[in-house]
Amino acid sequence: MSELTLQLTLMVLEAAFAAVVLLALFRARRVIGLASLYTTVGVFYYLATLLAATTFVKVTPGLLISPGSVALFPASLFAVMLVYIREDAREARSMIYGLLAANVSASLLGVLVGQHLGSPLAVQAIPLPPELFVFSPRLFIVGTLALFTDTILIILVYEAISRVVQPLFFRVWFSLALVLVFDTLLFVTGGFIEHPAYREILLSGVVGKVAAAVVYAAVLTFYLPRAVVVDPQTVDRSRPGLGDLFQVLTYRQRYEALRAQATRDPLTGIHNRGFFDDTLRAQLADSRRRATPLTLMMVDVDNFKRINDSYGHAEGDRALRVIARALVRVARASDIACRYGGEEFCVILPGTPLESAAQLAARIRLEVPAACMREDIAGRTRITVTIGIAVCPDDGTESDVLMRVADQQLYRGKEEGRDRVVTSGAGQSR
């Protein structure tokens, strides 16, 4: 292993170790509280600042990466995001204030301690240079300003990105990468702008921190659950200020998470009846306003009672979950699949004419039995669905009318032998 490979591997291990330690302390918070987490983050931050100001690894002739800047500093933002997402605004605010207090007090105390090292009376068992503890006032000011800005910005950026980016990994990575790039610009420009290697240090910081953000984002994504449980006791009702900003953001995020849970069917995970009713009305209003078609499918599992009677309700539930996943898999990104009730599902297809909807329904009709076979549902019994289709505006422009027409087509399909798609257009059945 070359020396460069060894150094880069060490940085990856340092980032991973820091992330794992912080996660372990966070997991133990119910037993030991969060003080140990905050203390550890403060130590990591001071060590990161020390290394960022003094130590670099030469990756290429124009690329100098500091282990402190790349591997350790992102740990602070990682911890803030972890506490913010899993706890609440009050804890995130406490952590930010704690980091600021640790940074200011450690830096000022370091200046005092450094005076001992320069004294002729000092006897050192291990020689330490005074510069190890004494930073220039400019570095101290820039570092403190960057820390305060970064820890607030990471929350604002994460909230903004969460509105447009769904996968958790990319939300976390984009947030960390953007704020770390901003931090590099602020810290390196404020502390090293007149340094001969300023450009190299700046470029190295940006490249290294964006790469380190991948490690921290991967660890955080692996740890965090998909659902955020809202505890009413965590609502902070303190006086307005920085905490008020955090609380507004936290409340919005958790309200939306709770609302998303309330609109999901607990068995299948797709949208529920209440969400369907509201969404169909809204989509129909939009369809009328834009003069575009909208198609509604009603999907019913054939002979579902036999599955429950022969194999038990647990197997029936498993069948519904598999069928729901099949619907979502075949549906397009713009389509809205919901569980209407029992063994009946509905799919809303905005901007979709009858012919395109019928083609999609035919694919669903084939995919459902195939998916149930793959999952060995009900002893590999062939499970089929019947689909009734209605389209706006041809069959109606109001939700109750469209539902009635789709239900009529579904009922006709049942009478004709099941396992078929029935549309309202010219009495078609296939």
Buried (B, 14 or more C-beta within 10 A) or exposed (E): EEEEEEBBEEBBEBBBEBBEBBBEBBEEBEEEEBEBBBEBBBEBBBBBBBBBBEEBBBBEEEBBBBBBBBBBBBBBBBBBBBBBBBBBBBBBBBBBBBBBEBBBEBBEEBBEBBEEBEEEEEEEEEEBEBEEBBBEEEBBBBBBEBBBBBBBBBBBBBBBBBEEBEEBBEBBBBBBBBBBBBBBBBBBEBBBEEEEEBEBBBBBBBBBBBBBBBBBBBBBBEBBEEEBEBEEEBBBEEEEEEBBBBBEBBBEBBEEBBEEEEBBBEEBEBBBBEBBBEBBEEBBEEBBEEEBBBBBBBBBBBEBEEBBEEBEEEBBBBBBBBBBBBBBEBBEEEBBBBBBEEBBBBBBBBBBBBEBBBEBBBBBBBBBBEBBBEBEBBEEBEBBBBBBBBBBBBBBBBBEBBBEBBBBBBBBBBEEEBBBBBBBBEEEEE
